[in-house]
Amino acid sequence: MSSKNRSMPSLNSDEAAEDFVATADLTRYDLSGFKPMRFEIEPKAAALNMRLPASLLETDVAQTR
């Protein structure tokens, strides 16, 4: 019998997940259903915020159709 027989509990908040990870022995849980996930953590070099008149925006949308 495998020692990884427990299913993951339902965690309804970040705090509950943090408490679970801090106190649980994760080697006793079946994590085979988990999928790798990538996070974009690189800081952005610049931000752009544009305000356009509605007429210009509508003209641009009409031209792309």
mmCIF file of the N, C-alpha and C atoms, coordinates in Angstrom:
data_MODEL
# 
_entry.id   MODEL 
# 
loop_
_atom_site.group_PDB 
_atom_site.id 
_atom_site.type_symbol 
_atom_site.label_atom_id 
_atom_site.label_alt_id 
_atom_site.label_comp_id 
_atom_site.label_asym_id 
_atom_site.label_entity_id 
_atom_site.label_seq_id 
_atom_site.pdbx_PDB_ins_code 
_atom_site.Cartn_x 
_atom_site.Cartn_y 
_atom_site.Cartn_z 
_atom_site.occupancy 
_atom_site.B_iso_or_equiv 
_atom_site.pdbx_formal_charge 
_atom_site.auth_seq_id 
_atom_site.auth_comp_id 
_atom_site.auth_asym_id 
_atom_site.auth_atom_id 
_atom_site.pdbx_PDB_model_num 
ATOM 1   N N  . MET A 1 1  ? 0.843   -1.200 0.000   1.00 0.00 ? 1  MET A N  1 
ATOM 2   C CA . MET A 1 1  ? 0.000   0.000  0.000   1.00 0.00 ? 1  MET A CA 1 
ATOM 3   C C  . MET A 1 1  ? 0.876   1.247  0.000   1.00 0.00 ? 1  MET A C  1 
ATOM 4   N N  . SER A 1 2  ? 0.542   2.201  -0.822  1.00 0.00 ? 2  SER A N  1 
ATOM 5   C CA . SER A 1 2  ? 1.313   3.434  -0.942  1.00 0.00 ? 2  SER A CA 1 
ATOM 6   C C  . SER A 1 2  ? 1.068   4.332  0.253   1.00 0.00 ? 2  SER A C  1 
ATOM 7   N N  . SER A 1 3  ? 2.111   5.051  0.664   1.00 0.00 ? 3  SER A N  1 
ATOM 8   C CA . SER A 1 3  ? 1.944   5.990  1.770   1.00 0.00 ? 3  SER A CA 1 
ATOM 9   C C  . SER A 1 3  ? 1.288   7.283  1.308   1.00 0.00 ? 3  SER A C  1 
ATOM 10  N N  . LYS A 1 4  ? 1.140   7.444  -0.019  1.00 0.00 ? 4  LYS A N  1 
ATOM 11  C CA . LYS A 1 4  ? 0.510   8.653  -0.559  1.00 0.00 ? 4  LYS A CA 1 
ATOM 12  C C  . LYS A 1 4  ? -0.956  8.372  -0.833  1.00 0.00 ? 4  LYS A C  1 
ATOM 13  N N  . ASN A 1 5  ? -1.732  8.172  0.199   1.00 0.00 ? 5  ASN A N  1 
ATOM 14  C CA . ASN A 1 5  ? -3.124  7.800  0.008   1.00 0.00 ? 5  ASN A CA 1 
ATOM 15  C C  . ASN A 1 5  ? -4.109  8.897  0.389   1.00 0.00 ? 5  ASN A C  1 
ATOM 16  N N  . ARG A 1 6  ? -3.647  9.980  0.901   1.00 0.00 ? 6  ARG A N  1 
ATOM 17  C CA . ARG A 1 6  ? -4.560  11.054 1.298   1.00 0.00 ? 6  ARG A CA 1 
ATOM 18  C C  . ARG A 1 6  ? -4.830  11.981 0.123   1.00 0.00 ? 6  ARG A C  1 
ATOM 19  N N  . SER A 1 7  ? -6.072  12.423 0.009   1.00 0.00 ? 7  SER A N  1 
ATOM 20  C CA . SER A 1 7  ? -6.382  13.425 -1.010  1.00 0.00 ? 7  SER A CA 1 
ATOM 21  C C  . SER A 1 7  ? -6.225  14.803 -0.388  1.00 0.00 ? 7  SER A C  1 
ATOM 22  N N  . MET A 1 8  ? -6.002  15.774 -1.236  1.00 0.00 ? 8  MET A N  1 
ATOM 23  C CA . MET A 1 8  ? -5.797  17.144 -0.758  1.00 0.00 ? 8  MET A CA 1 
ATOM 24  C C  . MET A 1 8  ? -7.096  17.709 -0.209  1.00 0.00 ? 8  MET A C  1 
ATOM 25  N N  . PRO A 1 9  ? -7.025  18.410 0.908   1.00 0.00 ? 9  PRO A N  1 
ATOM 26  C CA . PRO A 1 9  ? -8.234  19.054 1.434   1.00 0.00 ? 9  PRO A CA 1 
ATOM 27  C C  . PRO A 1 9  ? -8.602  20.277 0.605   1.00 0.00 ? 9  PRO A C  1 
ATOM 28  N N  . SER A 1 10 ? -9.827  20.695 0.718   1.00 0.00 ? 10 SER A N  1 
ATOM 29  C CA . SER A 1 10 ? -10.276 21.904 0.033   1.00 0.00 ? 10 SER A CA 1 
ATOM 30  C C  . SER A 1 10 ? -9.819  23.108 0.853   1.00 0.00 ? 10 SER A C  1 
ATOM 31  N N  . LEU A 1 11 ? -9.076  24.000 0.221   1.00 0.00 ? 11 LEU A N  1 
ATOM 32  C CA . LEU A 1 11 ? -8.546  25.183 0.900   1.00 0.00 ? 11 LEU A CA 1 
ATOM 33  C C  . LEU A 1 11 ? -9.197  26.407 0.284   1.00 0.00 ? 11 LEU A C  1 
ATOM 34  N N  . ASN A 1 12 ? -9.953  27.123 1.067   1.00 0.00 ? 12 ASN A N  1 
ATOM 35  C CA . ASN A 1 12 ? -10.788 28.212 0.553   1.00 0.00 ? 12 ASN A CA 1 
ATOM 36  C C  . ASN A 1 12 ? -10.154 29.591 0.613   1.00 0.00 ? 12 ASN A C  1 
ATOM 37  N N  . SER A 1 13 ? -8.939  29.683 1.113   1.00 0.00 ? 13 SER A N  1 
ATOM 38  C CA . SER A 1 13 ? -8.295  30.993 1.176   1.00 0.00 ? 13 SER A CA 1 
ATOM 39  C C  . SER A 1 13 ? -6.783  30.815 1.128   1.00 0.00 ? 13 SER A C  1 
ATOM 40  N N  . ASP A 1 14 ? -6.082  31.885 0.820   1.00 0.00 ? 14 ASP A N  1 
ATOM 41  C CA . ASP A 1 14 ? -4.622  31.854 0.820   1.00 0.00 ? 14 ASP A CA 1 
ATOM 42  C C  . ASP A 1 14 ? -4.107  31.530 2.220   1.00 0.00 ? 14 ASP A C  1 
ATOM 43  N N  . GLU A 1 15 ? -4.745  32.082 3.230   1.00 0.00 ? 15 GLU A N  1 
ATOM 44  C CA . GLU A 1 15 ? -4.327  31.846 4.611   1.00 0.00 ? 15 GLU A CA 1 
ATOM 45  C C  . GLU A 1 15 ? -4.461  30.363 4.968   1.00 0.00 ? 15 GLU A C  1 
ATOM 46  N N  . ALA A 1 16 ? -5.566  29.736 4.561   1.00 0.00 ? 16 ALA A N  1 
ATOM 47  C CA . ALA A 1 16 ? -5.762  28.318 4.833   1.00 0.00 ? 16 ALA A CA 1 
ATOM 48  C C  . ALA A 1 16 ? -4.699  27.487 4.118   1.00 0.00 ? 16 ALA A C  1 
ATOM 49  N N  . ALA A 1 17 ? -4.366  27.857 2.884   1.00 0.00 ? 17 ALA A N  1 
ATOM 50  C CA . ALA A 1 17 ? -3.334  27.138 2.129   1.00 0.00 ? 17 ALA A CA 1 
ATOM 51  C C  . ALA A 1 17 ? -1.975  27.308 2.793   1.00 0.00 ? 17 ALA A C  1 
ATOM 52  N N  . GLU A 1 18 ? -1.648  28.508 3.238   1.00 0.00 ? 18 GLU A N  1 
ATOM 53  C CA . GLU A 1 18 ? -0.375  28.753 3.908   1.00 0.00 ? 18 GLU A CA 1 
ATOM 54  C C  . GLU A 1 18 ? -0.274  27.944 5.192   1.00 0.00 ? 18 GLU A C  1 
ATOM 55  N N  . ASP A 1 19 ? -1.355  27.910 5.978   1.00 0.00 ? 19 ASP A N  1 
ATOM 56  C CA . ASP A 1 19 ? -1.363  27.130 7.217   1.00 0.00 ? 19 ASP A CA 1 
ATOM 57  C C  . ASP A 1 19 ? -1.197  25.645 6.930   1.00 0.00 ? 19 ASP A C  1 
ATOM 58  N N  . PHE A 1 20 ? -1.872  25.151 5.908   1.00 0.00 ? 20 PHE A N  1 
ATOM 59  C CA . PHE A 1 20 ? -1.788  23.740 5.553   1.00 0.00 ? 20 PHE A CA 1 
ATOM 60  C C  . PHE A 1 20 ? -0.364  23.369 5.148   1.00 0.00 ? 20 PHE A C  1 
ATOM 61  N N  . VAL A 1 21 ? 0.244   24.164 4.268   1.00 0.00 ? 21 VAL A N  1 
ATOM 62  C CA . VAL A 1 21 ? 1.592   23.859 3.787   1.00 0.00 ? 21 VAL A CA 1 
ATOM 63  C C  . VAL A 1 21 ? 2.606   23.952 4.932   1.00 0.00 ? 21 VAL A C  1 
ATOM 64  N N  . ALA A 1 22 ? 2.392   24.872 5.840   1.00 0.00 ? 22 ALA A N  1 
ATOM 65  C CA . ALA A 1 22 ? 3.325   25.047 6.952   1.00 0.00 ? 22 ALA A CA 1 
ATOM 66  C C  . ALA A 1 22 ? 3.266   23.889 7.947   1.00 0.00 ? 22 ALA A C  1 
ATOM 67  N N  . THR A 1 23 ? 2.114   23.226 8.051   1.00 0.00 ? 23 THR A N  1 
ATOM 68  C CA . THR A 1 23 ? 1.961   22.212 9.091   1.00 0.00 ? 23 THR A CA 1 
ATOM 69  C C  . THR A 1 23 ? 1.839   20.783 8.566   1.00 0.00 ? 23 THR A C  1 
ATOM 70  N N  . ALA A 1 24 ? 1.499   20.588 7.304   1.00 0.00 ? 24 ALA A N  1 
ATOM 71  C CA . ALA A 1 24 ? 1.249   19.247 6.776   1.00 0.00 ? 24 ALA A CA 1 
ATOM 72  C C  . ALA A 1 24 ? 2.525   18.589 6.261   1.00 0.00 ? 24 ALA A C  1 
ATOM 73  N N  . ASP A 1 25 ? 2.560   17.274 6.314   1.00 0.00 ? 25 ASP A N  1 
ATOM 74  C CA . ASP A 1 25 ? 3.626   16.499 5.692   1.00 0.00 ? 25 ASP A CA 1 
ATOM 75  C C  . ASP A 1 25 ? 3.156   16.168 4.279   1.00 0.00 ? 25 ASP A C  1 
ATOM 76  N N  . LEU A 1 26 ? 3.610   16.934 3.299   1.00 0.00 ? 26 LEU A N  1 
ATOM 77  C CA . LEU A 1 26 ? 3.118   16.800 1.932   1.00 0.00 ? 26 LEU A CA 1 
ATOM 78  C C  . LEU A 1 26 ? 3.521   15.483 1.285   1.00 0.00 ? 26 LEU A C  1 
ATOM 79  N N  . THR A 1 27 ? 4.478   14.767 1.851   1.00 0.00 ? 27 THR A N  1 
ATOM 80  C CA . THR A 1 27 ? 4.851   13.466 1.293   1.00 0.00 ? 27 THR A CA 1 
ATOM 81  C C  . THR A 1 27 ? 3.752   12.430 1.508   1.00 0.00 ? 27 THR A C  1 
ATOM 82  N N  . ARG A 1 28 ? 2.806   12.714 2.360   1.00 0.00 ? 28 ARG A N  1 
ATOM 83  C CA . ARG A 1 28 ? 1.709   11.776 2.626   1.00 0.00 ? 28 ARG A CA 1 
ATOM 84  C C  . ARG A 1 28 ? 0.501   11.998 1.707   1.00 0.00 ? 28 ARG A C  1 
ATOM 85  N N  . TYR A 1 29 ? 0.587   12.970 0.825   1.00 0.00 ? 29 TYR A N  1 
ATOM 86  C CA . TYR A 1 29 ? -0.537  13.302 -0.054  1.00 0.00 ? 29 TYR A CA 1 
ATOM 87  C C  . TYR A 1 29 ? -0.227  12.918 -1.486  1.00 0.00 ? 29 TYR A C  1 
ATOM 88  N N  . ASP A 1 30 ? -1.256  12.544 -2.205  1.00 0.00 ? 30 ASP A N  1 
ATOM 89  C CA . ASP A 1 30 ? -1.130  12.205 -3.624  1.00 0.00 ? 30 ASP A CA 1 
ATOM 90  C C  . ASP A 1 30 ? -1.184  13.496 -4.432  1.00 0.00 ? 30 ASP A C  1 
ATOM 91  N N  . LEU A 1 31 ? -0.057  13.914 -4.952  1.00 0.00 ? 31 LEU A N  1 
ATOM 92  C CA . LEU A 1 31 ? 0.035   15.156 -5.723  1.00 0.00 ? 31 LEU A CA 1 
ATOM 93  C C  . LEU A 1 31 ? 0.105   14.882 -7.223  1.00 0.00 ? 31 LEU A C  1 
ATOM 94  N N  . SER A 1 32 ? -0.204  13.649 -7.635  1.00 0.00 ? 32 SER A N  1 
ATOM 95  C CA . SER A 1 32 ? -0.070  13.277 -9.042  1.00 0.00 ? 32 SER A CA 1 
ATOM 96  C C  . SER A 1 32 ? -1.045  14.026 -9.948  1.00 0.00 ? 32 SER A C  1 
ATOM 97  N N  . GLY A 1 33 ? -2.143  14.532 -9.421  1.00 0.00 ? 33 GLY A N  1 
ATOM 98  C CA . GLY A 1 33 ? -3.108  15.274 -10.227 1.00 0.00 ? 33 GLY A CA 1 
ATOM 99  C C  . GLY A 1 33 ? -2.730  16.735 -10.434 1.00 0.00 ? 33 GLY A C  1 
ATOM 100 N N  . PHE A 1 34 ? -1.704  17.190 -9.768  1.00 0.00 ? 34 PHE A N  1 
ATOM 101 C CA . PHE A 1 34 ? -1.285  18.577 -9.901  1.00 0.00 ? 34 PHE A CA 1 
ATOM 102 C C  . PHE A 1 34 ? -0.576  18.787 -11.229 1.00 0.00 ? 34 PHE A C  1 
ATOM 103 N N  . LYS A 1 35 ? -0.723  19.971 -11.788 1.00 0.00 ? 35 LYS A N  1 
ATOM 104 C CA . LYS A 1 35 ? -0.076  20.323 -13.047 1.00 0.00 ? 35 LYS A CA 1 
ATOM 105 C C  . LYS A 1 35 ? 0.887   21.486 -12.802 1.00 0.00 ? 35 LYS A C  1 
ATOM 106 N N  . PRO A 1 36 ? 2.033   21.481 -13.490 1.00 0.00 ? 36 PRO A N  1 
ATOM 107 C CA . PRO A 1 36 ? 2.968   22.603 -13.340 1.00 0.00 ? 36 PRO A CA 1 
ATOM 108 C C  . PRO A 1 36 ? 2.305   23.915 -13.783 1.00 0.00 ? 36 PRO A C  1 
ATOM 109 N N  . MET A 1 37 ? 2.675   24.983 -13.117 1.00 0.00 ? 37 MET A N  1 
ATOM 110 C CA . MET A 1 37 ? 2.099   26.282 -13.440 1.00 0.00 ? 37 MET A CA 1 
ATOM 111 C C  . MET A 1 37 ? 3.221   27.308 -13.468 1.00 0.00 ? 37 MET A C  1 
ATOM 112 N N  . ARG A 1 38 ? 3.199   28.152 -14.482 1.00 0.00 ? 38 ARG A N  1 
ATOM 113 C CA . ARG A 1 38 ? 4.208   29.200 -14.591 1.00 0.00 ? 38 ARG A CA 1 
ATOM 114 C C  . ARG A 1 38 ? 3.614   30.520 -14.122 1.00 0.00 ? 38 ARG A C  1 
ATOM 115 N N  . PHE A 1 39 ? 4.438   31.293 -13.450 1.00 0.00 ? 39 PHE A N  1 
ATOM 116 C CA . PHE A 1 39 ? 4.056   32.623 -13.011 1.00 0.00 ? 39 PHE A CA 1 
ATOM 117 C C  . PHE A 1 39 ? 5.001   33.621 -13.641 1.00 0.00 ? 39 PHE A C  1 
ATOM 118 N N  . GLU A 1 40 ? 4.452   34.708 -14.101 1.00 0.00 ? 40 GLU A N  1 
ATOM 119 C CA . GLU A 1 40 ? 5.279   35.765 -14.670 1.00 0.00 ? 40 GLU A CA 1 
ATOM 120 C C  . GLU A 1 40 ? 5.657   36.697 -13.527 1.00 0.00 ? 40 GLU A C  1 
ATOM 121 N N  . ILE A 1 41 ? 6.907   36.622 -13.120 1.00 0.00 ? 41 ILE A N  1 
ATOM 122 C CA . ILE A 1 41 ? 7.330   37.408 -11.959 1.00 0.00 ? 41 ILE A CA 1 
ATOM 123 C C  . ILE A 1 41 ? 8.370   38.462 -12.305 1.00 0.00 ? 41 ILE A C  1 
ATOM 124 N N  . GLU A 1 42 ? 8.735   38.533 -13.577 1.00 0.00 ? 42 GLU A N  1 
ATOM 125 C CA . GLU A 1 42 ? 9.720   39.523 -13.986 1.00 0.00 ? 42 GLU A CA 1 
ATOM 126 C C  . GLU A 1 42 ? 9.104   40.920 -13.912 1.00 0.00 ? 42 GLU A C  1 
ATOM 127 N N  . PRO A 1 43 ? 9.788   41.862 -13.289 1.00 0.00 ? 43 PRO A N  1 
ATOM 128 C CA . PRO A 1 43 ? 9.240   43.218 -13.230 1.00 0.00 ? 43 PRO A CA 1 
ATOM 129 C C  . PRO A 1 43 ? 9.168   43.843 -14.622 1.00 0.00 ? 43 PRO A C  1 
ATOM 130 N N  . LYS A 1 44 ? 8.180   44.632 -14.830 1.00 0.00 ? 44 LYS A N  1 
ATOM 131 C CA . LYS A 1 44 ? 7.989   45.306 -16.118 1.00 0.00 ? 44 LYS A CA 1 
ATOM 132 C C  . LYS A 1 44 ? 8.859   46.546 -16.186 1.00 0.00 ? 44 LYS A C  1 
ATOM 133 N N  . ALA A 1 45 ? 9.383   46.804 -17.372 1.00 0.00 ? 45 ALA A N  1 
ATOM 134 C CA . ALA A 1 45 ? 10.269  47.952 -17.565 1.00 0.00 ? 45 ALA A CA 1 
ATOM 135 C C  . ALA A 1 45 ? 9.486   49.244 -17.758 1.00 0.00 ? 45 ALA A C  1 
ATOM 136 N N  . ALA A 1 46 ? 8.247   49.139 -18.265 1.00 0.00 ? 46 ALA A N  1 
ATOM 137 C CA . ALA A 1 46 ? 7.479   50.350 -18.535 1.00 0.00 ? 46 ALA A CA 1 
ATOM 138 C C  . ALA A 1 46 ? 5.992   50.025 -18.525 1.00 0.00 ? 46 ALA A C  1 
ATOM 139 N N  . ALA A 1 47 ? 5.207   51.062 -18.365 1.00 0.00 ? 47 ALA A N  1 
ATOM 140 C CA . ALA A 1 47 ? 3.754   50.929 -18.424 1.00 0.00 ? 47 ALA A CA 1 
ATOM 141 C C  . ALA A 1 47 ? 3.227   51.965 -19.406 1.00 0.00 ? 47 ALA A C  1 
ATOM 142 N N  . LEU A 1 48 ? 2.113   51.643 -20.021 1.00 0.00 ? 48 LEU A N  1 
ATOM 143 C CA . LEU A 1 48 ? 1.530   52.543 -21.005 1.00 0.00 ? 48 LEU A CA 1 
ATOM 144 C C  . LEU A 1 48 ? 0.048   52.699 -20.706 1.00 0.00 ? 48 LEU A C  1 
ATOM 145 N N  . ASN A 1 49 ? -0.385  53.926 -20.636 1.00 0.00 ? 49 ASN A N  1 
ATOM 146 C CA . ASN A 1 49 ? -1.786  54.218 -20.395 1.00 0.00 ? 49 ASN A CA 1 
ATOM 147 C C  . ASN A 1 49 ? -2.202  55.271 -21.422 1.00 0.00 ? 49 ASN A C  1 
ATOM 148 N N  . MET A 1 50 ? -3.154  54.915 -22.290 1.00 0.00 ? 50 MET A N  1 
ATOM 149 C CA . MET A 1 50 ? -3.566  55.851 -23.333 1.00 0.00 ? 50 MET A CA 1 
ATOM 150 C C  . MET A 1 50 ? -5.038  56.177 -23.191 1.00 0.00 ? 50 MET A C  1 
ATOM 151 N N  . ARG A 1 51 ? -5.348  57.418 -23.400 1.00 0.00 ? 51 ARG A N  1 
ATOM 152 C CA . ARG A 1 51 ? -6.742  57.866 -23.433 1.00 0.00 ? 51 ARG A CA 1 
ATOM 153 C C  . ARG A 1 51 ? -7.017  58.375 -24.830 1.00 0.00 ? 51 ARG A C  1 
ATOM 154 N N  . LEU A 1 52 ? -8.020  57.792 -25.473 1.00 0.00 ? 52 LEU A N  1 
ATOM 155 C CA . LEU A 1 52 ? -8.364  58.163 -26.841 1.00 0.00 ? 52 LEU A CA 1 
ATOM 156 C C  . LEU A 1 52 ? -9.794  58.651 -26.897 1.00 0.00 ? 52 LEU A C  1 
ATOM 157 N N  . PRO A 1 53 ? -10.066 59.597 -27.798 1.00 0.00 ? 53 PRO A N  1 
ATOM 158 C CA . PRO A 1 53 ? -11.462 59.991 -28.001 1.00 0.00 ? 53 PRO A CA 1 
ATOM 159 C C  . PRO A 1 53 ? -12.209 58.816 -28.635 1.00 0.00 ? 53 PRO A C  1 
ATOM 160 N N  . ALA A 1 54 ? -13.466 58.660 -28.302 1.00 0.00 ? 54 ALA A N  1 
ATOM 161 C CA . ALA A 1 54 ? -14.279 57.552 -28.800 1.00 0.00 ? 54 ALA A CA 1 
ATOM 162 C C  . ALA A 1 54 ? -14.296 57.514 -30.324 1.00 0.00 ? 54 ALA A C  1 
ATOM 163 N N  . SER A 1 55 ? -14.329 58.687 -30.980 1.00 0.00 ? 55 SER A N  1 
ATOM 164 C CA . SER A 1 55 ? -14.374 58.710 -32.444 1.00 0.00 ? 55 SER A CA 1 
ATOM 165 C C  . SER A 1 55 ? -13.114 58.082 -33.050 1.00 0.00 ? 55 SER A C  1 
ATOM 166 N N  . LEU A 1 56 ? -11.969 58.311 -32.464 1.00 0.00 ? 56 LEU A N  1 
ATOM 167 C CA . LEU A 1 56 ? -10.733 57.721 -32.959 1.00 0.00 ? 56 LEU A CA 1 
ATOM 168 C C  . LEU A 1 56 ? -10.730 56.211 -32.729 1.00 0.00 ? 56 LEU A C  1 
ATOM 169 N N  . LEU A 1 57 ? -11.181 55.782 -31.594 1.00 0.00 ? 57 LEU A N  1 
ATOM 170 C CA . LEU A 1 57 ? -11.246 54.368 -31.289 1.00 0.00 ? 57 LEU A CA 1 
ATOM 171 C C  . LEU A 1 57 ? -12.213 53.652 -32.228 1.00 0.00 ? 57 LEU A C  1 
ATOM 172 N N  . GLU A 1 58 ? -13.361 54.239 -32.462 1.00 0.00 ? 58 GLU A N  1 
ATOM 173 C CA . GLU A 1 58 ? -14.359 53.634 -33.360 1.00 0.00 ? 58 GLU A CA 1 
ATOM 174 C C  . GLU A 1 58 ? -13.821 53.561 -34.787 1.00 0.00 ? 58 GLU A C  1 
ATOM 175 N N  . THR A 1 59 ? -13.091 54.560 -35.231 1.00 0.00 ? 59 THR A N  1 
ATOM 176 C CA . THR A 1 59 ? -12.518 54.555 -36.571 1.00 0.00 ? 59 THR A CA 1 
ATOM 177 C C  . THR A 1 59 ? -11.505 53.435 -36.694 1.00 0.00 ? 59 THR A C  1 
ATOM 178 N N  . ASP A 1 60 ? -10.671 53.251 -35.686 1.00 0.00 ? 60 ASP A N  1 
ATOM 179 C CA . ASP A 1 60 ? -9.653  52.212 -35.709 1.00 0.00 ? 60 ASP A CA 1 
ATOM 180 C C  . ASP A 1 60 ? -10.303 50.829 -35.726 1.00 0.00 ? 60 ASP A C  1 
ATOM 181 N N  . VAL A 1 61 ? -11.320 50.603 -34.942 1.00 0.00 ? 61 VAL A N  1 
ATOM 182 C CA . VAL A 1 61 ? -12.007 49.318 -34.904 1.00 0.00 ? 61 VAL A CA 1 
ATOM 183 C C  . VAL A 1 61 ? -12.675 49.038 -36.241 1.00 0.00 ? 61 VAL A C  1 
ATOM 184 N N  . ALA A 1 62 ? -13.284 50.036 -36.842 1.00 0.00 ? 62 ALA A N  1 
ATOM 185 C CA . ALA A 1 62 ? -13.971 49.852 -38.127 1.00 0.00 ? 62 ALA A CA 1 
ATOM 186 C C  . ALA A 1 62 ? -12.972 49.493 -39.224 1.00 0.00 ? 62 ALA A C  1 
ATOM 187 N N  . GLN A 1 63 ? -11.778 50.024 -39.175 1.00 0.00 ? 63 GLN A N  1 
ATOM 188 C CA . GLN A 1 63 ? -10.766 49.759 -40.211 1.00 0.00 ? 63 GLN A CA 1 
ATOM 189 C C  . GLN A 1 63 ? -10.187 48.363 -40.109 1.00 0.00 ? 63 GLN A C  1 
ATOM 190 N N  . THR A 1 64 ? -10.195 47.769 -38.920 1.00 0.00 ? 64 THR A N  1 
ATOM 191 C CA . THR A 1 64 ? -9.590  46.442 -38.739 1.00 0.00 ? 64 THR A CA 1 
ATOM 192 C C  . THR A 1 64 ? -10.559 45.315 -39.098 1.00 0.00 ? 64 THR A C  1 
ATOM 193 N N  . ARG A 1 65 ? -11.815 45.618 -39.313 1.00 0.00 ? 65 ARG A N  1 
ATOM 194 C CA . ARG A 1 65 ? -12.797 44.567 -39.642 1.00 0.00 ? 65 ARG A CA 1 
ATOM 195 C C  . ARG A 1 65 ? -12.810 44.235 -41.086 1.00 0.00 ? 65 ARG A C  1 
# 
